[in-house]
Amino acid sequence: MSRSILAFGTRASGADGFGLGAAICKPGMTANKVAKRAENVVRYKDEAIK
C-alpha cells in the first residue's frame, strides 16, 4: 500500500474513515500474515500523518 495513496485518500477527500478489509485479509491467509499486513497499514498511516 502506498503511503501517498493512504494520505491522499483520507486527507484530500475529507473522509474520516475507510475500509481496509480486502487489503489486509484474503481467503486462505494465515493469522500471522493478516497480522503483519495490519501492522504495515498502521505503520504507513502513522508515517503519513507525521
C-alpha positions as CSV (number, residue, x, y, z in Angstrom):
1,M,0.0,0.0,0.0
2,S,1.4,3.4,-1.0
3,R,1.7,5.9,1.8
4,S,0.8,8.7,-0.7
5,I,-2.4,6.9,-1.6
6,L,-3.3,6.5,2.1
7,A,-2.6,10.1,2.8
8,F,-4.5,11.3,-0.2
9,G,-7.5,9.1,0.4
10,T,-8.0,10.3,3.9
11,R,-7.0,13.9,3.8
12,A,-7.8,15.3,0.4
13,S,-11.3,13.7,0.3
14,G,-12.2,14.9,3.8
15,A,-13.0,11.3,4.7
16,D,-12.9,10.3,8.4
17,G,-12.7,6.6,7.8
18,F,-12.1,4.0,5.1
19,G,-12.3,0.2,4.7
20,L,-9.2,-2.0,4.6
21,G,-10.7,-5.5,4.9
22,A,-9.7,-6.7,1.4
23,A,-6.3,-5.1,1.6
24,I,-5.5,-6.9,4.9
25,C,-7.2,-10.3,4.6
26,K,-7.7,-12.7,1.8
27,P,-9.2,-16.2,1.9
28,G,-6.7,-18.8,2.9
29,M,-4.2,-16.4,4.6
30,T,-2.7,-17.4,7.9
31,A,-3.4,-15.3,11.0
32,N,0.3,-14.3,11.1
33,K,0.1,-13.0,7.5
34,V,-3.1,-11.0,8.3
35,A,-1.5,-9.5,11.5
36,K,1.7,-8.5,9.5
37,R,-0.4,-6.7,6.9
38,A,-2.5,-4.9,9.6
39,E,0.7,-3.8,11.3
40,N,2.0,-2.4,8.0
41,V,-1.2,-0.5,7.4
42,V,-0.9,1.1,10.9
43,R,2.8,1.9,10.3
44,Y,2.1,3.5,6.9
45,K,-0.8,5.6,8.4
46,D,1.4,6.7,11.3
47,E,4.2,7.8,8.8
48,A,1.7,9.6,6.6
49,I,0.3,11.8,9.3
50,K,3.6,12.9,10.8
